[in-house]
Amino acid sequence: MEPTLTIDARGLLCPLPVLKLQKRIKSLAAGNVLELIADDPAAVIDVPHYCNESGNELVKTEERETSTAYFVRKIA
């Protein structure tokens, strides 16, 4: 899956990764995918919660060596 936009939020703590996601996804057209790379342990809870509340779709998560990538599709 090729994301339209990638945000590197490694080193940022809650709530900053989700706030960056929230701000940047607004600029995307519906159907586009944003990749958020985060190493904040709270992101595993915060990102799915944000997607449920915002109506966007968490397409997949991908565990990496020192971080996790979250792929979020903008729905509307």
C-alpha positions as a printed Julia matrix, in Angstrom:
76×3 Matrix{Float64}:
   0.0    0.0    0.0
   1.48   3.3   -1.1
   0.47   6.18   1.2
  -0.3    9.61  -0.18
   1.41  11.22   2.81
   3.78   9.98   5.53
   4.15  11.6    8.94
   7.19  10.68  11.02
   6.08  11.21  14.61
   8.86   9.18  16.24
  10.03  10.77  19.45
   6.72  12.54  20.05
   4.54  11.61  23.0
   0.77  11.54  23.43
  -1.19  13.39  22.18
   1.17  14.83  19.54
   1.19  11.91  17.05
  -2.62  11.9   16.83
  -2.78  15.7   16.68
  -0.39  15.65  13.7
  -2.52  12.95  12.08
  -5.7   14.93  12.67
  -4.22  18.13  11.22
  -2.61  16.59   8.13
  -5.41  14.22   7.1
  -7.71  17.23   6.57
  -5.66  18.21   3.5
  -6.13  14.82   1.81
  -8.92  13.86  -0.59
 -11.32  11.11   0.45
  -9.85   7.69  -0.28
  -6.23   8.73   0.19
  -4.08   6.95   2.77
  -1.87   8.62   5.35
   0.98   6.71   7.01
   1.78   7.7   10.59
   5.03   6.34  12.02
   5.12   6.55  15.81
   7.05   5.01  18.69
   4.8    6.36  21.46
   3.36   3.35  23.34
   0.02   5.18  23.71
  -0.41   5.42  19.93
  -1.58   1.81  19.79
  -4.68   2.98  21.69
  -4.9    6.58  20.49
  -4.79   6.01  16.71
  -7.62   3.43  16.57
  -9.67   5.59  18.93
  -9.12   8.65  16.73
 -10.2    6.66  13.65
 -13.39   5.47  15.38
 -14.25   8.99  16.5
 -13.38  10.72  13.22
 -14.94   8.18  10.87
 -11.65   7.49   9.08
 -10.51   3.91   8.5
  -7.47   2.32  10.11
  -6.49   0.11   7.19
  -3.57  -1.67   8.85
  -0.75  -1.4   11.32
   2.77  -2.53  10.62
   5.25  -3.29  13.39
   8.73  -2.09  12.59
  12.02  -2.42  14.44
  11.57   0.52  16.81
   8.2    1.94  15.79
   4.75   1.18  14.4
   3.28   2.42  11.13
  -0.45   3.18  11.07
  -2.16   3.43   7.69
  -5.3    5.57   7.85
  -7.68   6.04   4.91
  -9.58   9.3    4.8
 -13.27   8.51   4.41
 -14.9   11.93   4.13
